[in-house]
Amino acid sequence: MEGRPLEETEIVERAKRGDVAAYEELVRRYTEIAFRTACLVTGSAADAEEVAQDAFVKAWAALSRFRADAPFRPWLLQIVGNEARNRRRAAGRRATMELRVAEGLRVSGAAPSPEAEAEAAEERAALLYALTSLPDEDRQVITCRHLLQLSVEETASVLGLPEGTVKSRLHRALGRLRQLLEPIHG
Amino acid sequence: MADQMDIHRLELRLTELARGIEWPPTPDLRARVRRRIDRRLRGGLVVMLVAAAIALAFGTQVAVAHYLQLRGATLQSVPAVPSPLASPTGDLGRRYSLGDHYDSVALAARAAGFTPLVPAALGQPDDVYYRKDGRVVTLVYRPRPGLPATEDPQVGALVMEARGQVGRPSFGKLQGPGTGVEEVAVGRDRGFWISGAPHGFFIYDVGNGGTSFDSLRLSGDALIWNRGGLVLRIESGLGRDATIRLGEGLA
C-alpha cells in the first residue's frame, strides 16, 4: 500500500499532543470514507452519520495508544467497522444501502457515440443490479474492496474478518457475481 | 461477451462503476466531533479543578500526587486529608449529607431515574436517601446481628449508588497517608478496597460540575467499583472479604 504523506504524520503527532484543530483536519480528510464505509455496513445514511461521528470521538480518545508513524486510515476504519457492526446488531435489522449510478456518467476517455453510451449505461445498471442481488456477505466484501476501493487489510478491519477470509470470500463472491451477469449478457 | 468475462475484467468493470456511484451526501462532522471532544476535555478539567477547589476551600496544602478514575468516581492521593469544615448534627441523613429521605427504594429510584441495586444478604434498607445534586442514592442499614456497627454506632452499612459516567463523577475520594488502596475483583468487575486511616469522601455536584463541600467527611473502610452503568460504594465494618461478598450479591 502507498505510504502516508509526511504531512499527515505531523498532523497525527499534533493531534496526539492534544491539538484539537489538528484532529479536525483528520476528521475533514477522512469523513467521506468513514461515512461511506458506515453506510455500507449499517445500510442507513442516518445511522452512518452517527457511527462516523462516534468513531471519530472514540479515535480521539484512543489516540494515545495509536502509533504516530502508522497509517491513520486503516486504524480509523477499524473503529468505524466496529461501531457500524455494533449499531447494525443493536438495530436488529438487515437494511441494505440502495446504491445508484450517477446519470450521464462517462467512463471512457474518448467521447462515445450515443449508442455506445446507452449500452455502457445499461451494462453498469445490470452490474449494479447483480451486485445488489448478491447475499449480504458477498455484496459487502465486493463493495468494500471495489466500490469503496479499500485495501484487503482495510476490508478485513471493517468487516471484522481475517484477511485470508476476505480474499477467499471475495473470490467466491466475484464468481457468483459473474454467474448472475451471464444470463443478462448471454 | 459475458461468457468470456473473466474475474479480472469483472474487477475492472467494478472499478469503473465505483467512479459513478452516487453515495448519500457526506455530512460535515467537524463541528459536532469538536463539540464532543471539548465536552470530554471539560469533564477531565472539572475533575482537576475540583481537586484545586478542595485545596482552596480547606486551606490545606493539598496536591494531587496520584490520580485514578473509575466511571463516576475519582480517587486522588493527597499528602494530607483535609478536615471537614464542621461536623453536621441532626439525623443520620443530615450528618452524612445524604439528601432527601424516601419511604422506599422504589420511590428513590423514581427520583433518581435509575433502579438502585439492593444487597441480597441484607434485604431492604432501614432508610433510603437520594441526593439530587450528586444524583446519589444511599441505602442505610442499621447495625444488627451479623452486621457490626462502623465507627458510627448508628450505621452498619451504607450502600451508595449513582450512574457511572465518564468525565462526570459522583463520588470523590481523597487518600492520605495511612490509607491503603487495593485493586480487587467484585465478581467480574474491577474495584478498589480503601482501608486503613479514614479517607476523605465527598459528593460532586453532577449538574454543575462542581463539588458539594458540605458533603466532605472522613470515611472508614469502603469498597468502590463499577457494575453495568452504575458506580457503587459500600462502607461497612465487615472487613474486605465480607464487603466484597456483599457487593457481589447486589441485585
HADDOCK unambig.tbl for C-alpha pairs under 7 A between the chains (distance, minus, plus):
assign (segid A and resid 24 and name CA) (segid B and resid 30 and name CA) 5.87 0.50 0.50
assign (segid A and resid 27 and name CA) (segid B and resid 30 and name CA) 6.16 0.50 0.50
assign (segid A and resid 28 and name CA) (segid B and resid 30 and name CA) 6.53 0.50 0.50
assign (segid A and resid 32 and name CA) (segid B and resid 26 and name CA) 5.71 0.50 0.50
assign (segid A and resid 35 and name CA) (segid B and resid 26 and name CA) 6.63 0.50 0.50
assign (segid A and resid 45 and name CA) (segid B and resid 24 and name CA) 6.72 0.50 0.50
assign (segid A and resid 53 and name CA) (segid B and resid 29 and name CA) 6.48 0.50 0.50
assign (segid A and resid 53 and name CA) (segid B and resid 33 and name CA) 6.14 0.50 0.50
assign (segid A and resid 56 and name CA) (segid B and resid 33 and name CA) 6.82 0.50 0.50
assign (segid A and resid 57 and name CA) (segid B and resid 33 and name CA) 6.17 0.50 0.50
assign (segid A and resid 57 and name CA) (segid B and resid 37 and name CA) 6.51 0.50 0.50
assign (segid A and resid 99 and name CA) (segid B and resid 21 and name CA) 6.71 0.50 0.50
assign (segid A and resid 99 and name CA) (segid B and resid 22 and name CA) 6.67 0.50 0.50
assign (segid A and resid 99 and name CA) (segid B and resid 23 and name CA) 6.85 0.50 0.50
assign (segid A and resid 100 and name CA) (segid B and resid 21 and name CA) 5.66 0.50 0.50
assign (segid A and resid 100 and name CA) (segid B and resid 22 and name CA) 5.31 0.50 0.50
assign (segid A and resid 101 and name CA) (segid B and resid 20 and name CA) 5.23 0.50 0.50
assign (segid A and resid 101 and name CA) (segid B and resid 21 and name CA) 4.49 0.50 0.50
assign (segid A and resid 101 and name CA) (segid B and resid 22 and name CA) 5.46 0.50 0.50
assign (segid A and resid 102 and name CA) (segid B and resid 20 and name CA) 5.38 0.50 0.50
assign (segid A and resid 102 and name CA) (segid B and resid 21 and name CA) 5.99 0.50 0.50
assign (segid A and resid 102 and name CA) (segid B and resid 22 and name CA) 5.42 0.50 0.50
assign (segid A and resid 105 and name CA) (segid B and resid 20 and name CA) 6.12 0.50 0.50
assign (segid A and resid 107 and name CA) (segid B and resid 16 and name CA) 6.56 0.50 0.50
assign (segid A and resid 124 and name CA) (segid B and resid 17 and name CA) 6.45 0.50 0.50
assign (segid A and resid 146 and name CA) (segid B and resid 14 and name CA) 6.03 0.50 0.50
assign (segid A and resid 146 and name CA) (segid B and resid 15 and name CA) 5.83 0.50 0.50
assign (segid A and resid 146 and name CA) (segid B and resid 18 and name CA) 6.84 0.50 0.50
assign (segid A and resid 147 and name CA) (segid B and resid 14 and name CA) 6.76 0.50 0.50
assign (segid A and resid 147 and name CA) (segid B and resid 15 and name CA) 6.55 0.50 0.50
assign (segid A and resid 147 and name CA) (segid B and resid 18 and name CA) 4.41 0.50 0.50
assign (segid A and resid 174 and name CA) (segid B and resid 7 and name CA) 6.71 0.50 0.50
assign (segid A and resid 182 and name CA) (segid B and resid 2 and name CA) 5.53 0.50 0.50
assign (segid A and resid 182 and name CA) (segid B and resid 3 and name CA) 6.40 0.50 0.50
assign (segid A and resid 185 and name CA) (segid B and resid 1 and name CA) 6.68 0.50 0.50
assign (segid A and resid 185 and name CA) (segid B and resid 2 and name CA) 5.37 0.50 0.50
assign (segid A and resid 186 and name CA) (segid B and resid 2 and name CA) 6.26 0.50 0.50
assign (segid A and resid 186 and name CA) (segid B and resid 3 and name CA) 6.82 0.50 0.50
